[in-house]
Amino acid sequence: MIGLTRQIAKTGVRGYSTVATSGARKVGTFRGGFLGFLLGVTVTGAGSYYYLIDEYKVANNVIVADVVALQNSINNLEKHVKSLESKK
């Protein structure tokens, strides 16, 4: 070991090399990012779905209330017309 250190000190070059292993690739980052993206999209989609359903129900109730009010005013108008016809 001391001889190798002296050789490196003299020449400035190592007498050995390290080989990078190209074994198993790490896909944890990709898989984790992809699963995180899918989880985020799913949660956002579900929240949006329930929000839209709630807004739909509110709008539907407003329309039904308007239709009921229109029906009541038509009934009142019919009663008024009948009372006017009976007076003649």
LINMOPE-V291377 format. One record per backbone hydrogen bond with DSSP energy under -0.5 kcal/mol. NH is the residue of the N-H (numbers start at 1). CO is the residue of the C=O. E is the energy in kcal/mol with one decimal. If there is no record, write none. Layout:
nh->NH co->CO e->E
nh->NH co->CO e->E
//
This chain:
nh->5 co->1 e->-2.0
nh->6 co->2 e->-2.1
nh->7 co->3 e->-2.3
nh->8 co->4 e->-2.2
nh->9 co->5 e->-2.1
nh->10 co->6 e->-2.2
nh->11 co->7 e->-2.6
nh->12 co->8 e->-2.5
nh->20 co->18 e->-0.5
nh->27 co->25 e->-0.7
nh->31 co->27 e->-3.1
nh->32 co->28 e->-2.8
nh->33 co->29 e->-2.6
nh->34 co->30 e->-2.7
nh->35 co->31 e->-2.7
nh->36 co->32 e->-2.3
nh->37 co->33 e->-2.3
nh->38 co->34 e->-2.5
nh->39 co->35 e->-2.5
nh->40 co->36 e->-2.6
nh->41 co->37 e->-2.7
nh->42 co->38 e->-2.4
nh->43 co->39 e->-2.5
nh->44 co->40 e->-2.5
nh->45 co->41 e->-2.7
nh->46 co->42 e->-2.5
nh->47 co->43 e->-2.4
nh->48 co->44 e->-2.5
nh->49 co->45 e->-2.5
nh->50 co->46 e->-2.4
nh->51 co->47 e->-2.1
nh->52 co->48 e->-2.7
nh->53 co->49 e->-2.5
nh->54 co->50 e->-2.2
nh->55 co->51 e->-2.4
nh->56 co->52 e->-2.5
nh->57 co->53 e->-2.3
nh->58 co->54 e->-2.2
nh->59 co->55 e->-2.6
nh->60 co->56 e->-2.7
nh->61 co->57 e->-2.4
nh->62 co->58 e->-2.0
nh->63 co->59 e->-2.2
nh->64 co->60 e->-2.4
nh->65 co->61 e->-2.3
nh->66 co->62 e->-2.2
nh->67 co->63 e->-2.4
nh->68 co->64 e->-2.5
nh->69 co->65 e->-2.3
nh->70 co->66 e->-2.4
nh->71 co->67 e->-2.4
nh->72 co->68 e->-2.3
nh->73 co->69 e->-2.2
nh->74 co->70 e->-2.2
nh->75 co->71 e->-2.3
nh->76 co->72 e->-2.3
nh->77 co->73 e->-2.3
nh->78 co->74 e->-2.5
nh->79 co->75 e->-2.3
nh->80 co->76 e->-2.2
nh->81 co->77 e->-2.5
nh->82 co->78 e->-2.5
nh->83 co->79 e->-2.2
nh->84 co->80 e->-2.0
nh->85 co->81 e->-2.3
nh->86 co->82 e->-2.2
nh->87 co->83 e->-1.0
nh->88 co->84 e->-0.7
nh->88 co->85 e->-0.6
//
